[in-house]
Amino acid sequence: MISRAVNDEDPDRLYTVTGGRSRAAEADLDLVTLIVSEADPVPGMQSEYVKILHICRFPTAVVELSSELSLPVSVVKILLADLLAGGAVSARHPSAASRPGAELPDADFLKKVLVGLQNL
């Protein structure tokens, strides 16, 4: 369903929405990065930014935003990079748990959980 919407999308509109950019500037975002609003929309803000800020009042994945906005993920990443740079949103990377100092569950415990689930 999304591919049809993207294929029918006017390329001029996408060019306008992104300000002519084709890549996000230094934004390390993947499809499952959670985005959270840190500010309210301001008068005169681009409508896509306003929608993102409203949707992200609760943590929302980049891929979900793309679906909600009916825009390609690449375009959403560009918009998010702008909002991140302005401090209007924050990004929570799922890989944060693998950072040094973060505690991970014991491998034996995870195996027991898996066996338990398979036995259901």
Contact map, one row per residue, 1 for C-alpha under 8 A:
111110000000000000000000000000000000000000000000000000000000000000000000000000000000000000000000000000000000000000000000
111111000000000000000000000000000000000000000000000000000000000000100100000000000000000000000000000000000000000000000000
111111100000000000000000000000000000000000000000000000000000000000000000000000000000000000000000000000000000000000000000
111111110000000000000000000000000000000000000000000000000000000000000000000000000000000000000000000000000000000000000000
111111111000000000000000000000000000000000000000000000000000000000000100000000000000000000000000000000000000000000000000
011111111000000000000000000000000000000000000000000000000000000000000111000000000000000000000000000000000000000000000000
001111111000000000000000000000000000000000000000000000000000000000000000000000000000000000000000000000000000000000000000
000111111100000000000000000000000000000000000000000000000000000000000000000000000000000000000000000000000000000000000000
000011111110110000000000000000000000000000000000000000000000000000000000000000000000000000000000000000000000000000000000
000000011111110000000000000000000000000000000000000000000000000000000000000000000000000000000000000000000000000000000000
000000001111111000000000000000000000000000000000000000000000000000000000000000000000000000000000000000000000000000000000
000000000111111100000000000000000000000000000000000000000000000000000000000000000000000000000000000000000000000000000000
000000001111111110000000000000000000000000000000000000000000000000000000000000000000000000000000000000000000000000000000
000000001111111111000000000000000000000000000000000000000000000000000000001000000000000000000000000000000000000000000000
000000000011111111111000000000000000000000000000000000000000000000000000000000000000000000000000000000000000000000000000
000000000001111111110000000000000000000000000000000000000000000000000000000000000000000000000000000000000000000000000000
000000000000111111110000000000000000000000000001000000000000000000000000001000000000000000000000000000000000000000000000
000000000000011111111100000000000000000000000000000000000000000000000000001001100000000000000000000000000000000000000000
000000000000001111111000000000000000000000000000000000000000000000000000000000000000000000000000000000000000000000000000
000000000000001111111100000000000000000000000000000000000000000000000000000000000000000000000000000000000000000000000000
000000000000001001111111000000000000000000000000000000000000000000000000000001000000000000000000000000000000000000000000
000000000000000001011111000000000000000000000000000000000000000000000000011001000000000000000000000000000000000000000000
000000000000000000001111100000000000000000000000000000000000000000000000011011000000000000000000000000000000000000000000
000000000000000000001111111000000000000000000000000000000000000000000000010011101000000000000000000000000000000000000000
000000000000000000000011111000000000000000000000000000000000000000000000000001001000000000000000000000000000000000000000
000000000000000000000001111100000000000000000000000000000000000000000000000000001000000000000000000000000000000000000000
000000000000000000000001111110000000000000000000000000000000000000000000000010001000000000000000000000000000000000000000
000000000000000000000000011111000000000000000000000000000000000000000000000000000000000000000000000000000000000000000000
000000000000000000000000001111101000000000000000000000000000010000000000000010000000000000101000000000000000000000000000
000000000000000000000000000111111000000000000000000000000000010000000000000000000000000000000000000000000000000000000000
000000000000000000000000000011111000000000000000000000000000111000000000100000000000000000000000000000000000000000000000
000000000000000000000000000001111100000000000000000000000000111000000000000000000000000000001100000000000000000000000000
000000000000000000000000000011111110000000000000000000000001110000000000000000000000000000111100000000000000000000000000
000000000000000000000000000000011111000000000000000000000011110000000000000000000000000000111100000000000000000000000000
000000000000000000000000000000001111100000000000000000010011110000000000000000000000000011110000000000000000000000000000
000000000000000000000000000000000111110000000000000010011111000000000000000000000000000011110000000000000000000000000000
000000000000000000000000000000000011111100000000000011011100000000000000000000000000000111000000000000000000000000000000
000000000000000000000000000000000001111100000000000000000000000000000000000000000000001111000000000000000000000000000000
000000000000000000000000000000000000111110000000000010000000000000000000000000000000001110000000000000000000000000000000
000000000000000000000000000000000000111111000000000010000000000000000000000000000000000100000000000000000000000000000000
000000000000000000000000000000000000001111101000110010000000000000000000000000000000000000000000000000000000000000000000
000000000000000000000000000000000000000111111000000000000000000000000000000000000000000000000000000000000000000000000000
000000000000000000000000000000000000000011111000000000000000000000000000000000000000000000000000000000000000000000000000
000000000000000000000000000000000000000001111100000000000000000000000000000000000000000000000000000000000000000000000000
000000000000000000000000000000000000000011111110110000000000000000000000000000000000000000000000000000000000000000000000
000000000000000000000000000000000000000000011111110000000000000000000000000000000000000000000000000000000000000000000000
000000000000000000000000000000000000000000001111111000000000000000000000000000000000000000000000000000000000000000000000
000000000000000010000000000000000000000000000111111100000000000000001000000000100000000000000000000000000000000000000000
000000000000000000000000000000000000000010001111111110000000000000000000000000100010000000000000000000000000000000000000
000000000000000000000000000000000000000010001111111111000000000000000000000000000000000000000000000000000000000000000000
000000000000000000000000000000000000000000000011111111100000000000001000000000000000000000000000000000000000000000000000
000000000000000000000000000000000000000000000001111111110000000010000000000000000000000000000000000000000000000000000000
000000000000000000000000000000000001101110000000111111111000000000000000000000000000000110000000000000000000000000000000
000000000000000000000000000000000000100000000000011111111000000000000000000000000000000000000000000000000000000000000000
000000000000000000000000000000000000000000000000001111111101000010000000000000000000000000000000000000000000000000000000
000000000000000000000000000000000011100000000000000111111111000000000000000000000000000000000000000000000000000000000000
000000000000000000000000000000000001100000000000000011111110000000000000000000000000000000000000000000000000000000000000
000000000000000000000000000000000001100000000000000000111111000000000000000000000000000000000000000000000000000000000000
000000000000000000000000000000000111000000000000000000011111100000000000000000000000000000000000000000000000000000000000
000000000000000000000000000000001111000000000000000000110111110110000000000000000000000000000000000000000000000000000000
000000000000000000000000000000111110000000000000000000000011111110000000000000000000000000000000000000000000000000000000
000000000000000000000000000011111110000000000000000000000001111111000000100110000000000000000000000000000000000000000000
000000000000000000000000000000110000000000000000000000000000111111100000100000000000000000000000000000000000000000000000
000000000000000000000000000000000000000000000000000000000001111111110000000000000000000000000000000000000000000000000000
000000000000000000000000000000000000000000000000000100100001111111111000000100000000000000000000000000000000000000000000
000000000000000000000000000000000000000000000000000000000000011111111111100100000000000000000000000000000000000000000000
010000000000000000000000000000000000000000000000000000000000001111111110000000000000000000000000000000000000000000000000
000000000000000000000000000000000000000000000000000000000000000111111100000000000000000000000000000000000000000000000000
000000000000000000000000000000000000000000000001001000000000000011111110000000000000000000000000000000000000000000000000
010011000000000000000000000000000000000000000000000000000000000001111111000000000000000000000000000000000000000000000000
000001000000000000000000000000000000000000000000000000000000000001101111101100000000000000000000000000000000000000000000
000001000000000000000000000000000000000000000000000000000000000001000111111100000000000000000000000000000000000000000000
000000000000000000000000000000100000000000000000000000000000011001000011111110000000000000000000000000000000000000000000
000000000000000000000111000000000000000000000000000000000000000000000001111111000000000000000000000000000000000000000000
000000000000010011000110000000000000000000000000000000000000000000000011111111100000000000000000000000000000000000000000
000000000000000000000000000000000000000000000000000000000000010011000011111111110000000000000000000000000000000000000000
000000000000000000000011001010000000000000000000000000000000010000000000111111111000000000000000000000000000000000000000
000000000000000001001111100000000000000000000000000000000000000000000000011111111100000000000000000000000000000000000000
000000000000000001000001000000000000000000000001100000000000000000000000001111111110000000000000000000000000000000000000
000000000000000000000000000000000000000000000000000000000000000000000000000111111111000010000000000000000000000000000000
000000000000000000000001111000000000000000000000000000000000000000000000000011111111100000000000000000000000000000000000
000000000000000000000000000000000000000000000000000000000000000000000000000001111111110000000000000000000000000000000000
000000000000000000000000000000000000000000000000100000000000000000000000000000111111111110000000000000000000000000000000
000000000000000000000000000000000000000000000000000000000000000000000000000000011111111111100000000000000000000000000000
000000000000000000000000000000000000000000000000000000000000000000000000000000001111111100000000000000000000000000000000
000000000000000000000000000000000000000000000000000000000000000000000000000000000111111110000000000000000000000000000000
000000000000000000000000000000000000011000000000000000000000000000000000000000000011111111000000000000000000000000000000
000000000000000000000000000000000000111100000000000010000000000000000000000000000011111111000000000000000000000000000000
000000000000000000000000000000000011111000000000000010000000000000000000000000010011011111100000000000000000000000000000
000000000000000000000000000000000011110000000000000000000000000000000000000000000001001111110000000000000000000000000000
000000000000000000000000000010001111000000000000000000000000000000000000000000000001000011111000000000000000000000000000
000000000000000000000000000000001111000000000000000000000000000000000000000000000000000001111101000000000000000000000000
000000000000000000000000000010011100000000000000000000000000000000000000000000000000000000111111000000000000000000000000
000000000000000000000000000000011100000000000000000000000000000000000000000000000000000000011111100000000000000000000000
000000000000000000000000000000000000000000000000000000000000000000000000000000000000000000001111111000000000000000000000
000000000000000000000000000000000000000000000000000000000000000000000000000000000000000000011111111001000000000000000000
000000000000000000000000000000000000000000000000000000000000000000000000000000000000000000000111111001110000000000000000
000000000000000000000000000000000000000000000000000000000000000000000000000000000000000000000011111101010000000000000000
000000000000000000000000000000000000000000000000000000000000000000000000000000000000000000000011111111000000000000000000
000000000000000000000000000000000000000000000000000000000000000000000000000000000000000000000000011111000000000000000000
000000000000000000000000000000000000000000000000000000000000000000000000000000000000000000000000001111100000000000000000
000000000000000000000000000000000000000000000000000000000000000000000000000000000000000000000001111111110000000000000000
000000000000000000000000000000000000000000000000000000000000000000000000000000000000000000000000100011111000000000000000
000000000000000000000000000000000000000000000000000000000000000000000000000000000000000000000000110001111100000000000000
000000000000000000000000000000000000000000000000000000000000000000000000000000000000000000000000000000111110110000000000
000000000000000000000000000000000000000000000000000000000000000000000000000000000000000000000000000000011111110000000000
000000000000000000000000000000000000000000000000000000000000000000000000000000000000000000000000000000001111111000000000
000000000000000000000000000000000000000000000000000000000000000000000000000000000000000000000000000000000111111100000000
000000000000000000000000000000000000000000000000000000000000000000000000000000000000000000000000000000001111111110000000
000000000000000000000000000000000000000000000000000000000000000000000000000000000000000000000000000000001111111111000000
000000000000000000000000000000000000000000000000000000000000000000000000000000000000000000000000000000000011111111100000
000000000000000000000000000000000000000000000000000000000000000000000000000000000000000000000000000000000001111111110000
000000000000000000000000000000000000000000000000000000000000000000000000000000000000000000000000000000000000111111111000
000000000000000000000000000000000000000000000000000000000000000000000000000000000000000000000000000000000000011111111100
000000000000000000000000000000000000000000000000000000000000000000000000000000000000000000000000000000000000001111111110
000000000000000000000000000000000000000000000000000000000000000000000000000000000000000000000000000000000000000111111111
000000000000000000000000000000000000000000000000000000000000000000000000000000000000000000000000000000000000000011111111
000000000000000000000000000000000000000000000000000000000000000000000000000000000000000000000000000000000000000001111111
000000000000000000000000000000000000000000000000000000000000000000000000000000000000000000000000000000000000000000111111
000000000000000000000000000000000000000000000000000000000000000000000000000000000000000000000000000000000000000000011111
